[in-house]
Every structure is written in C-alpha cells, then in structure tokens.
C-alpha cells in the first residue's frame, strides 16, 4: 500500500504540473507552495516534513521561490536561529491557483466513488501521517 501511495503522490504532482504549466513551477515548488497555502509560516524543517523532503534538498526549491518573489525567509519570532518561510502577496495568489487545481483534481478523481470508499481512504491516509 505504501508503494502505491508513493506512486499516486508522484502521479498527482505530475498531473498538477501539467495543468499548471503556465505557472512555470516544478512539482517540488508546487508542493511547497501548496503546503504554505494555508497562510501559516513554517520553518524549513516543518516544511520539509510536510513535503517529504530533507531541509538541504528543500533549500534549492526555496531559493527559486524566493527569487521569483513567491516566498520570504526571515527569523522566527522567539527563535532567531530558525528560518521562517512565509508567502508574499504573489505567493498567496499563486498558492490559491494551486489549491484550486488540487480541489478540482480531487473532485474529478473521487467523482463516482462511494462515500464509504473515500472515508476509508482518508482514514488510511490519516493513520499513515500520524
């Protein structure tokens, strides 16, 4: 099941990349922005855990997003050693496009499935993320 989940994750990111090609973002960049879309700033470690990437790997993604003006990096209040990543206004707008595309893909993918199947899948996903 875990391998299927990994395959589904990669397939989903590829579909989203194709649908959002006009944004000129990599799957990793889409994933990072999607995880920041709720407006909550995150440290590199927190975002790395959310996107499934090591902080050192994530640094390149964040460098590109920062150069494009989609994120900022600053000191975390109360812990100046930690770097806090937040969306800029352009980042908020881009993240909104990404979350709409995710919602559309989810609706298309789950259409026609019984509610019990969707609820069962959500239960498995929640168990895996604990």
MOCOR-V734927 format. One record per pair of residues at least 6 apart in sequence whose C-alpha atoms are under 8 Angstrom apart, sorted by sequence separation. I is the first residue (numbers start at 1). J is the second residue. D is the distance in Angstrom with one decimal. If there is no record, write none. Layout:
i=[I | I]
j=[J | J]
d=[D | D]
This chain:
i=[36 | 48 | 65 | 66 | 75 | 76 | 48 | 66 | 75 | 76 | 17 | 75 | 76 | 110 | 17 | 45 | 62 | 74 | 75 | 17 | 45 | 48 | 73 | 74 | 16 | 44 | 73 | 74 | 35 | 73 | 14 | 17 | 72 | 73 | 13 | 44 | 71 | 72 | 32 | 35 | 44 | 71 | 72 | 35 | 71 | 72 | 13 | 70 | 71 | 13 | 70 | 32 | 69 | 70 | 31 | 70 | 71 | 69 | 70 | 69 | 70 | 70 | 29 | 28 | 29 | 43 | 29 | 43 | 44 | 43 | 44 | 43 | 44 | 42 | 43 | 41 | 42 | 41 | 42 | 41 | 40 | 41 | 39 | 39 | 36 | 37 | 36 | 39 | 37 | 33 | 37 | 36 | 37 | 33 | 34 | 33 | 37 | 34 | 33 | 34 | 30 | 23 | 20 | 20 | 19 | 16 | 16 | 16]
j=[42 | 54 | 71 | 72 | 81 | 82 | 55 | 73 | 82 | 83 | 25 | 83 | 84 | 118 | 26 | 54 | 71 | 83 | 84 | 27 | 55 | 58 | 83 | 84 | 27 | 55 | 84 | 85 | 47 | 85 | 27 | 30 | 85 | 86 | 27 | 58 | 85 | 86 | 47 | 50 | 59 | 86 | 87 | 51 | 87 | 88 | 30 | 87 | 88 | 31 | 88 | 51 | 88 | 89 | 51 | 90 | 91 | 90 | 91 | 91 | 92 | 94 | 61 | 61 | 62 | 76 | 65 | 82 | 83 | 83 | 84 | 84 | 85 | 84 | 85 | 84 | 85 | 85 | 86 | 86 | 86 | 87 | 86 | 87 | 86 | 87 | 87 | 92 | 92 | 91 | 95 | 95 | 96 | 94 | 95 | 95 | 99 | 98 | 98 | 99 | 98 | 94 | 98 | 101 | 101 | 101 | 102 | 105]
d=[7.6 | 5.6 | 5.9 | 6.0 | 6.9 | 5.6 | 5.5 | 7.8 | 6.1 | 5.8 | 7.3 | 5.0 | 5.0 | 7.4 | 6.8 | 7.7 | 7.6 | 5.4 | 5.7 | 5.9 | 5.8 | 6.5 | 6.1 | 5.2 | 7.7 | 5.9 | 5.5 | 6.7 | 7.4 | 4.7 | 6.7 | 7.5 | 5.8 | 6.6 | 5.6 | 7.5 | 6.6 | 5.4 | 7.2 | 6.9 | 8.0 | 5.5 | 6.3 | 7.2 | 4.3 | 6.5 | 7.9 | 5.9 | 5.2 | 7.6 | 5.3 | 6.4 | 6.8 | 7.4 | 6.4 | 5.5 | 6.0 | 6.9 | 3.9 | 7.2 | 7.6 | 7.8 | 6.0 | 6.9 | 7.8 | 7.7 | 7.1 | 6.5 | 6.5 | 5.4 | 7.0 | 4.5 | 7.0 | 5.4 | 5.9 | 6.1 | 5.3 | 5.3 | 6.9 | 4.6 | 7.2 | 7.6 | 7.4 | 7.1 | 7.3 | 7.9 | 7.0 | 7.6 | 6.6 | 7.4 | 5.2 | 7.4 | 6.7 | 7.8 | 5.7 | 5.5 | 7.3 | 6.2 | 7.7 | 6.2 | 7.0 | 7.9 | 7.6 | 7.8 | 7.7 | 7.0 | 7.2 | 8.0]
